[in-house]
Amino acid sequence: MSKEFSIKKTENKESVEESLKKNTIGLVHLDDFKQKRKEIEEEAARNAAGTSSTTHRPKKKSKTKKTSTKLSFAGDDGDLDGDDTKDTSKKLKNPQVDTSFLPDRDRDIADINERERLRKEFLRKQEDIKSEDLTIQFAYFDGTSHKSTTVCKKGENIAQCLDKTRQKFPKLKSNNVDNLMMVMHDLILPHHYTFYDFQVNQTRSKLGHLFDFTDAEKAAKVVERNWYNSNKHIFPASKWEQFDKTTTTSK
């Protein structure tokens, strides 16, 4: 046996003795003492051979897979959606809940577009009505009725119609439109009103619909303002009143 091995054995023996003393304090049974001695000697032998259980060995790197934690919601069938590839912006709605009151950008845009379409459609229809021809039954009245007719557009106003009636009678041609009046159902009609205005509002007087200019029995009267000022105290001019939309009825 070499000197080096002898020294190491001695050191091991001393180590065993010292370790035995430390680890058998308080032991009473002989079997326990023998078992502890055996364990210490075996440990010392392994230390001498370099195979101790306490010898540091390289630690294996633990590969842990990092997983991201995210919230998911169960669908109607109870399955959880954990697929990253799915659209996380998807909204789950209960079909039994009324969500019509909630903001909806697409729905709002559709409503705006529909209202704009209806507005344009309404305006187009009104323009079509205004472009329709209307045959006006009228009588130039200077104390005696001189009946005639003229054609106007429903969108034309009373002044434009009076200008056309001037062409029917030589005496009226020399008159300016401002010196002419149109009387319908004993109402003196303002120059700026259009026939369309009377139609769309279904304006009525005491005698019926003011718009019905096609009725020969209720023909409009075209009168010179000068004549009216001179005869307004005499029948029938004494019955005539200025048109006031607040005193007439609609429908």
C-alpha positions in Angstrom: 0.0 0.0 0.0 1.4 3.4 -1.0 2.1 6.1 1.5 -0.5 8.4 -0.3 -3.2 5.8 0.0 -2.4 5.1 3.6 -2.7 8.8 4.5 -6.0 9.0 2.6 -7.3 5.9 4.4 -6.3 7.3 7.8 -8.0 10.6 6.9 -11.1 8.6 5.9 -11.0 6.6 9.1 -10.7 9.7 11.2 -13.5 11.2 9.2 -15.7 8.1 9.8 -15.0 8.2 13.5 -15.7 11.9 13.8 -18.9 11.6 11.7 -19.9 8.5 13.8 -19.5 10.5 17.0 -21.6 13.3 15.6 -24.4 11.1 14.2 -24.7 8.6 17.1 -25.3 11.0 19.9 -28.3 10.0 21.8 -28.6 6.5 20.1 -29.6 3.7 22.6 -30.0 0.6 20.5 -26.9 -1.3 19.3 -28.5 -2.1 16.0 -29.2 1.5 15.3 -25.5 2.3 16.1 -24.3 -0.4 13.8 -26.6 0.7 11.0 -25.5 4.3 11.3 -21.8 3.2 11.3 -22.3 1.2 8.2 -23.9 4.1 6.4 -21.1 6.5 7.3 -18.4 4.0 6.2 -20.1 3.5 2.9 -20.4 7.2 2.4 -16.7 7.6 3.3 -15.8 4.8 0.8 -17.7 6.6 -2.0 -15.9 9.8 -1.1 -12.6 8.2 -1.4 -13.5 6.7 -4.8 -15.0 10.0 -6.0 -18.5 8.7 -6.3 -20.1 10.4 -3.4 -23.8 11.1 -3.7 -23.0 14.6 -2.6 -20.5 15.2 -5.4 -21.6 18.1 -7.5 -22.7 17.0 -10.9 -23.5 19.3 -13.9 -27.1 20.3 -13.8 -29.1 19.7 -16.8 -30.8 22.7 -18.1 -34.5 22.5 -17.7 -36.2 23.4 -20.8 -39.5 24.9 -19.9 -41.9 25.9 -22.6 -43.2 29.4 -22.1 -46.8 29.6 -22.6 -48.7 32.8 -22.8 -51.8 33.0 -20.6 -54.8 34.6 -22.2 -58.4 34.9 -21.5 -60.9 33.0 -23.6 -64.6 32.6 -23.6 -66.6 29.5 -23.9 -69.0 29.3 -26.9 -72.5 28.0 -26.8 -71.2 24.4 -26.8 -68.9 25.0 -23.9 -65.6 24.7 -25.8 -62.9 27.2 -25.0 -61.2 29.0 -27.8 -57.4 29.0 -27.2 -56.3 29.2 -30.8 -54.0 32.3 -31.4 -54.9 32.2 -35.1 -58.5 33.0 -34.5 -59.8 36.5 -34.6 -59.8 37.8 -31.0 -62.0 40.7 -32.0 -64.9 38.3 -32.7 -67.9 39.3 -30.6 -70.2 36.7 -29.2 -73.8 37.8 -28.9 -76.7 36.2 -27.2 -79.4 36.0 -30.0 -82.1 36.3 -27.3 -80.9 39.8 -26.2 -82.1 42.9 -28.0 -79.0 44.8 -29.0 -80.7 47.2 -31.5 -80.2 50.1 -29.1 -76.4 49.6 -29.0 -74.2 51.8 -31.2 -73.5 50.2 -34.6 -71.4 52.2 -37.0 -72.4 50.1 -40.1 -76.0 50.4 -39.2 -75.8 54.1 -38.7 -74.1 54.6 -42.0 -76.8 52.5 -43.7 -79.5 54.6 -42.0 -77.9 57.8 -43.2 -77.6 56.6 -46.7 -81.2 55.4 -46.8 -82.5 58.7 -45.4 -80.5 60.5 -48.1 -81.9 58.3 -50.8 -85.4 58.9 -49.6 -84.8 62.6 -49.4 -83.6 62.7 -53.0 -86.5 60.5 -54.2 -89.0 62.8 -52.5 -87.5 65.9 -54.1 -87.4 64.3 -57.5 -91.1 63.4 -57.2 -92.0 67.0 -56.1 -90.1 68.4 -59.1 -92.1 66.0 -61.3 -95.3 67.4 -59.8 -94.2 71.0 -60.3 -93.5 70.3 -63.9 -97.0 69.0 -64.6 -99.4 71.2 -66.7 -102.4 72.8 -65.2 -105.3 74.3 -67.2 -106.5 77.4 -65.5 -110.2 78.4 -65.9 -110.4 82.1 -65.4 -112.5 85.2 -66.2 -111.2 88.7 -66.8 -113.6 90.6 -64.6 -114.3 94.3 -65.0 -117.9 94.2 -63.7 -118.6 91.7 -66.5 -117.0 88.2 -66.8 -114.9 87.5 -69.9 -114.0 83.8 -69.7 -110.9 82.2 -71.0 -108.3 79.5 -70.2 -104.5 79.4 -70.0 -102.0 76.7 -69.2 -99.5 77.0 -66.4 -97.1 74.6 -64.7 -98.0 73.6 -61.1 -94.7 75.0 -60.0 -95.4 78.5 -61.4 -96.6 81.2 -59.1 -99.6 83.5 -59.4 -97.6 86.4 -61.0 -96.4 84.1 -63.8 -99.9 83.0 -64.4 -101.2 86.6 -64.5 -98.6 87.4 -67.1 -100.0 84.6 -69.3 -103.6 85.8 -68.9 -102.5 89.3 -70.2 -102.0 87.7 -73.6 -105.6 86.7 -73.8 -107.2 90.1 -73.8 -105.9 93.2 -75.6 -106.9 95.5 -72.7 -104.8 93.5 -70.3 -101.7 93.5 -72.5 -100.9 97.1 -71.6 -101.1 96.3 -67.9 -98.2 95.5 -65.7 -98.5 92.3 -63.7 -98.3 94.3 -60.5 -101.5 96.0 -61.5 -103.3 92.6 -61.8 -105.0 90.5 -59.1 -106.2 86.9 -59.1 -109.3 86.2 -57.0 -110.3 82.6 -56.2 -113.2 81.7 -53.9 -113.5 85.4 -52.8 -109.8 85.3 -51.8 -107.2 87.6 -53.3 -104.2 85.4 -53.9 -100.7 86.7 -53.2 -98.4 86.8 -56.3 -95.6 84.7 -54.8 -97.7 81.6 -54.0 -97.4 78.7 -56.5 -100.2 76.3 -57.5 -98.0 73.6 -56.1 -98.2 75.3 -52.7 -102.0 75.1 -52.7 -102.0 71.5 -53.9 -99.4 70.1 -51.5 -101.1 71.8 -48.5 -104.6 71.0 -49.9 -105.7 74.5 -49.0 -109.4 75.0 -48.6 -111.6 78.1 -48.4 -115.2 78.3 -47.3 -116.2 77.2 -50.7 -114.0 74.1 -51.0 -110.5 73.3 -52.3 -108.7 76.4 -53.4 -106.6 74.5 -55.8 -109.4 73.4 -58.1 -108.8 75.9 -60.9 -110.2 73.4 -63.5 -113.8 73.9 -62.2 -115.5 76.3 -64.6 -118.2 77.1 -62.0 -115.4 78.2 -59.6 -113.2 79.9 -62.2 -110.6 82.4 -61.0 -111.1 86.1 -61.6 -108.4 88.3 -63.1 -109.0 91.9 -62.0 -107.2 95.2 -62.6 -106.1 96.6 -59.2 -107.3 100.0 -60.2 -110.8 98.7 -60.9 -110.8 96.9 -57.5 -109.8 100.0 -55.6 -112.6 101.9 -57.2 -115.3 99.2 -56.7 -114.3 97.3 -53.5 -117.3 98.7 -51.7 -119.6 97.2 -54.3 -120.6 93.6 -54.7 -119.0 91.2 -55.5 -115.7 93.0 -54.7 -117.0 93.9 -51.3 -116.8 90.2 -50.4 -113.2 89.7 -51.4 -110.5 89.2 -48.7 -106.8 89.0 -48.7 -105.6 85.4 -48.6 -104.2 84.5 -45.1 -102.9 81.0 -44.7 -103.5 81.2 -41.0 -107.2 81.6 -41.5 -107.6 79.0 -44.3 -107.9 75.3 -43.6 -105.9 72.4 -44.9 -107.3 69.0 -45.8 
